Amino acid sequence: MYTLLFAIAAYLIGSVSFGIITSKLFGLGDPRTYGSNNPGATNVLRSGNKTAAALTLLGDGFKGWLAVWLTQRYGPQFGLEDGAVALAAVAVFLGHLWPVFFRFAGGKGVATLFGVLFGISLWLGLATIATWLIVAYAFRYSSLAALVASVFAPFFYALMEGPDMILLAIVVMSALLIYRHAKNIGNLLAGKESRIGAKKKGGKAA
């Protein structure tokens, strides 16, 4: 019963879409109506407002961390252990992908996944972020960096902790992130994916 309550709370936290909220606060267009139609930081950046994009990135990452932290901090009082943490992690991620507050039109989950990983382990988060940075610097593709980092995340956790329910949760989230990047994968294979810093129409950086 308590496990379900924590999972529901995590899903609702994940359903808070900072890309949409921040865009409204800054008087920008709904990020679901332009660019990649994705309410994530990368697409919000296409509006030209770097502050809004940064707040989106931080907010989406924070909610992933918060859901895990709350379960780790208060779950033991109700007899909850790693299984509940794993479920909360997946729930907050699902909330970001399919937010109940925004007609189930959410983002791709990169920032939220990183937030979840930092909540699980500081070293896991740092290792995954480092992977993203290395790939992004080498190839200049944000989507490719996210895909590679998400593939490595379960391996990093397995090396640190071994197989358990949390590892399974990370595998599920990584698989969902790859699924949500299906269009990006197609663009990468076709050589049509936008590089980091590339200019879009109107002179704005992607």
C-alpha positions in Angstrom: 0.0 0.0 0.0 2.7 2.5 1.0 4.8 1.5 -2.0 1.9 2.4 -4.3 1.4 5.8 -2.5 5.0 6.7 -3.0 4.9 5.6 -6.6 1.8 7.8 -7.2 3.4 10.7 -5.5 6.5 10.2 -7.7 4.4 10.1 -10.9 2.7 13.3 -9.9 6.0 15.0 -9.3 7.3 13.8 -12.6 4.1 15.2 -14.3 5.2 18.8 -13.5 6.6 19.8 -16.9 9.1 22.6 -16.3 9.5 23.3 -20.0 5.8 24.2 -20.3 5.6 26.1 -17.0 8.9 28.0 -17.6 7.8 28.9 -21.2 4.6 30.4 -19.9 6.3 32.4 -17.2 8.7 33.9 -19.8 5.9 34.5 -22.3 7.3 32.1 -24.8 5.4 29.7 -27.1 4.4 26.3 -25.9 7.4 24.1 -26.6 5.1 21.3 -27.8 4.2 23.5 -30.8 7.6 24.2 -32.4 11.0 22.5 -33.1 10.9 18.9 -31.9 7.5 19.5 -30.2 9.2 18.3 -27.0 8.9 20.3 -23.7 12.5 19.6 -22.8 15.4 22.0 -22.2 16.9 21.5 -25.7 13.7 22.5 -27.5 13.0 25.4 -25.1 16.5 26.6 -26.0 15.2 26.9 -29.6 13.0 29.8 -28.4 16.2 31.8 -27.9 15.8 32.1 -24.2 18.8 30.5 -22.5 17.5 31.3 -19.0 14.2 29.4 -19.6 16.1 26.5 -21.1 18.4 26.4 -18.0 15.5 26.5 -15.6 13.8 23.7 -17.5 16.9 21.6 -17.4 17.4 22.2 -13.6 13.7 21.7 -12.8 13.3 18.4 -14.8 16.5 17.1 -13.2 15.5 18.2 -9.7 12.1 16.4 -9.8 13.8 13.1 -10.7 16.2 13.6 -7.7 13.4 14.6 -5.4 11.2 11.6 -6.0 14.1 9.3 -5.3 15.2 11.2 -2.2 11.8 11.3 -0.7 11.4 7.6 -1.0 14.9 6.9 0.4 14.3 9.4 3.2 10.8 8.5 4.3 10.2 5.1 2.9 12.1 3.2 5.6 9.6 4.5 8.2 6.9 2.5 6.4 9.1 -0.6 5.9 10.0 0.3 2.3 13.4 -0.6 0.8 15.1 -0.7 -2.6 12.1 -2.1 -4.4 10.1 1.1 -3.5 13.0 3.3 -4.6 13.1 1.5 -7.9 9.4 1.9 -8.5 9.5 5.6 -7.5 12.3 6.1 -9.9 10.4 4.6 -12.8 7.2 6.4 -11.8 8.7 9.9 -11.8 10.3 9.1 -15.2 7.0 8.0 -16.6 5.4 11.2 -15.2 7.8 13.2 -17.2 7.3 11.2 -20.4 3.5 11.2 -20.0 2.4 13.9 -17.6 -1.2 13.8 -16.4 -1.3 17.6 -16.0 -0.4 18.2 -19.6 -2.5 15.7 -21.6 0.2 13.1 -21.4 2.4 15.1 -23.8 5.8 15.1 -22.1 9.6 15.1 -22.8 12.2 12.5 -23.6 13.4 12.1 -20.1 17.2 13.0 -20.3 17.3 15.5 -17.5 14.9 13.6 -15.3 16.9 10.4 -15.8 20.1 12.2 -14.7 18.2 13.5 -11.7 17.1 10.0 -10.7 20.6 8.7 -11.1 22.0 11.4 -8.9 19.3 10.6 -6.3 20.4 6.9 -6.4 24.1 7.6 -6.2 26.2 10.7 -6.6 28.9 8.7 -8.3 26.4 7.1 -10.7 25.1 10.5 -11.7 28.6 11.9 -12.2 29.7 8.9 -14.3 26.7 9.2 -16.5 27.0 13.0 -16.9 30.7 12.6 -17.7 29.7 10.1 -20.4 27.2 12.6 -21.9 29.8 15.4 -21.9 32.5 13.2 -23.6 30.2 12.1 -26.4 28.6 15.5 -26.8 32.1 17.2 -27.0 33.4 14.6 -29.5 30.4 14.4 -31.8 28.4 17.5 -31.1 25.1 15.6 -31.0 23.0 16.1 -27.8 20.7 13.1 -28.7 23.6 10.8 -29.4 25.2 11.8 -26.1 21.9 11.1 -24.3 21.6 7.7 -26.0 25.1 6.6 -25.2 24.9 7.8 -21.6 21.6 6.0 -21.0 23.1 2.7 -22.4 26.1 3.1 -20.0 24.1 4.0 -16.9 23.0 0.4 -16.1 26.6 -0.8 -16.5 27.9 1.9 -14.2 25.3 0.9 -11.6 26.0 -2.8 -12.0 29.7 -2.2 -11.4 29.0 -0.1 -8.3 26.2 -2.1 -6.7 25.5 -5.3 -8.6 22.2 -6.7 -9.8 19.1 -5.6 -7.9 15.7 -3.9 -8.4 17.2 -0.5 -8.9 19.3 -1.9 -11.7 16.2 -3.2 -13.3 14.6 0.2 -12.9 17.5 1.9 -14.6 17.3 -0.6 -17.5 13.6 0.2 -17.9 14.2 3.9 -17.9 17.1 3.7 -20.4 15.0 1.6 -22.7 12.1 4.1 -22.5 14.6 7.0 -23.2 15.9 5.2 -26.3 12.3 4.6 -27.4 11.5 8.3 -27.0 14.5 9.1 -29.2 13.3 7.0 -32.1 13.0 10.0 -34.4 16.5 11.3 -33.4 18.0 7.9 -34.1 16.5 8.0 -37.6 17.9 11.5 -38.1 21.3 10.4 -36.9 21.3 7.5 -39.3 20.2 9.7 -42.1 22.7 12.5 -41.2 19.9 15.0 -40.6 20.3 15.4 -36.8 21.1 18.9 -35.6 24.5 19.4 -34.0 24.9 21.3 -30.7 25.3 24.9 -31.5 24.1 24.6 -35.1 22.1 27.6 -36.4 18.4 27.2 -37.1 16.3 29.4 -39.3 16.1 32.9 -37.8 19.7 32.6 -36.5 18.9 30.8 -33.2 21.1 28.1 -32.0 19.6 24.7 -31.5 
